[in-house]
Every structure is written in structure tokens, then in C-alpha cells.
Amino acid sequence: MSLEQTLDAIKRKAKKEGKEEVAKRLIAMGMDSTDIAKATDFPLEKIEQLQKQVH
């Protein structure tokens, strides 16, 4: 794997983790799962998975 590919993979992972943290905060605030899915572009199943981590 080239350095450029490695850096790209790191950026993608960081972006995903950042979106997960935002989703968790929105869950904690009581926002509707469908709205969180729309805001983060995550599937509803991913939001449900994150809800289990928050609660």
C-alpha cells in the first residue's frame, strides 16, 4: 500500500469515527433515529447499533 493510499484510508476512518461520535451525541439528545440516519448518511441499522452503545 502506498503512502497516499494509507493516508486516504486514515482520513476515511477518521471521518467515519467523527460521524459516529456526532450520531451518538444526537442519540443522547433524544433525536429521532430516522433523522440521525439522514444527517449522517448512516443506514438505520447502524444508528440502532450505536443506540445500544449509548444506552
trRosetta pair geometry for C-beta under 8 A, 3 or more apart (Angstrom, degrees):
i j d omega theta_ij theta_ji phi_ij phi_ji
1 5 4.7 -123 -171 89 88 127
1 6 5.4 109 130 -60 117 87
1 9 7.7 -15 -176 -8 144 141
2 5 4.7 97 55 8 78 102
2 6 6.9 -139 97 -5 42 88
3 6 5.6 -55 -148 36 32 114
3 7 6.3 31 155 -17 66 106
4 7 5.9 -54 -147 38 29 109
4 8 6.3 31 153 -20 63 108
5 8 5.6 -54 -146 37 31 114
5 9 6.4 33 154 -20 64 105
6 9 5.8 -54 -150 34 30 111
6 10 6.5 30 152 -19 64 105
7 10 5.6 -53 -148 35 33 113
7 11 6.4 35 153 -20 66 104
8 11 5.7 -53 -149 35 31 112
8 12 6.5 31 154 -18 64 105
9 12 5.8 -53 -148 35 31 111
9 13 6.4 31 154 -18 64 107
10 13 5.8 -56 -148 37 30 110
10 14 6.3 29 155 -19 65 108
11 14 5.8 -56 -146 37 29 110
11 15 6.3 30 156 -20 65 107
12 15 5.8 -55 -148 35 30 111
12 16 6.4 29 155 -18 64 106
13 16 5.8 -56 -149 37 31 110
13 17 6.3 28 155 -17 65 108
14 17 5.8 -55 -145 39 30 110
14 18 6.3 34 154 -22 64 106
15 18 5.7 -54 -150 34 30 114
15 19 6.5 29 153 -17 64 104
16 19 5.8 -55 -151 36 32 110
16 20 6.4 35 150 -22 65 104
17 20 5.5 -50 -149 33 35 115
17 21 6.6 37 152 -20 65 101
18 21 5.8 -52 -152 32 33 111
18 22 6.6 33 150 -16 65 103
19 22 5.6 -51 -149 37 36 112
19 23 6.2 39 151 -21 66 105
19 40 4.9 123 -177 -153 108 104
19 41 7.6 -51 -157 48 151 87
19 42 6.9 158 141 -46 123 112
20 23 5.5 -52 -147 36 32 114
20 24 6.4 35 153 -21 65 104
20 50 6.4 -166 -156 -107 84 130
21 24 5.6 -51 -148 34 32 113
21 25 6.6 33 153 -19 63 103
22 25 5.8 -55 -152 35 33 111
22 26 6.4 30 151 -17 66 106
22 39 7.8 -123 132 125 122 116
22 40 6.5 167 88 -94 113 111
23 26 5.7 -56 -149 38 32 111
23 27 6.3 37 151 -22 65 104
23 36 5.4 95 -141 179 83 117
23 39 7.9 163 -94 84 76 105
23 40 5.0 -5 -73 -58 108 161
23 42 6.4 1 -89 15 151 148
23 46 7.8 -33 -180 126 170 100
23 47 6.3 -130 -170 -114 127 78
23 50 5.3 27 119 124 121 171
24 27 5.5 -49 -148 33 33 115
24 28 6.4 34 153 -19 64 104
24 50 5.6 -123 -80 177 77 116
24 53 6.9 -60 -112 92 116 113
24 54 5.3 171 -151 -80 84 114
25 28 5.6 -53 -149 37 33 112
25 29 6.4 30 151 -18 65 107
26 29 5.5 -55 -147 38 34 112
26 31 4.2 -44 175 35 92 138
26 35 7.8 -138 171 102 135 97
26 36 4.8 159 107 -107 138 109
26 39 7.1 150 -85 67 169 148
27 30 7.8 55 173 -61 31 19
27 31 6.8 -77 -78 49 28 86
27 33 7.8 37 -106 -94 89 72
27 36 6.6 30 -63 -95 74 163
27 47 7.4 168 -79 -169 114 85
27 50 6.2 -166 -34 119 153 104
27 51 5.4 -162 -147 -100 139 71
27 54 4.7 165 107 12 132 170
27 55 8.0 -107 152 -34 120 91
28 54 5.7 -138 -66 -165 82 130
31 35 5.5 -105 168 81 104 121
31 36 5.4 120 106 -58 117 98
32 35 4.4 81 71 9 95 108
32 36 7.0 -166 92 -9 48 85
33 36 5.6 -55 -147 36 33 112
33 37 6.3 36 154 -21 66 104
33 44 6.2 71 145 -146 112 88
33 47 4.8 137 -159 127 91 139
33 48 6.8 36 -148 -67 142 71
33 51 7.1 -36 -99 -55 114 136
34 37 5.7 -52 -149 34 31 114
34 38 6.5 31 152 -18 63 105
34 44 6.8 -11 -98 -103 60 112
35 38 5.6 -53 -149 36 34 112
35 39 6.2 31 154 -19 67 109
36 39 5.7 -57 -144 39 31 110
36 40 6.0 3 165 3 67 115
36 42 7.5 -25 132 53 84 113
36 47 5.1 127 94 -127 119 132
37 40 6.5 -71 -138 50 22 93
37 41 7.8 54 171 -120 55 4
37 42 5.5 -105 -132 77 64 73
37 43 6.5 -5 -147 176 117 15
37 44 4.9 -29 -85 -80 155 61
37 46 7.5 128 -114 59 90 94
37 47 5.0 -86 -68 -29 89 139
38 41 7.7 19 -171 -70 24 43
40 47 7.6 144 49 -80 133 100
42 46 4.0 -106 174 79 114 136
42 47 5.8 136 100 -50 121 81
42 50 7.9 37 131 -11 163 134
43 46 5.1 102 59 0 72 100
43 47 7.6 -137 102 -2 43 86
44 47 5.5 -53 -153 35 41 114
44 48 6.4 42 150 -20 69 103
45 48 5.6 -52 -150 36 33 113
45 49 6.4 38 149 -22 64 104
46 49 5.5 -51 -150 34 34 116
46 50 6.5 33 151 -17 65 104
47 50 5.7 -54 -149 38 33 110
47 51 6.4 43 149 -28 65 101
48 51 5.4 -45 -149 26 34 118
48 52 7.1 38 152 -21 60 97
49 52 6.1 -52 -163 26 33 112
49 53 7.2 29 144 -15 62 104
50 53 5.5 -54 -157 34 43 113
50 54 6.4 39 149 -20 72 106
51 54 5.7 -57 -146 37 34 110
51 55 6.1 6 165 3 71 112
52 55 6.6 -64 -132 50 25 91
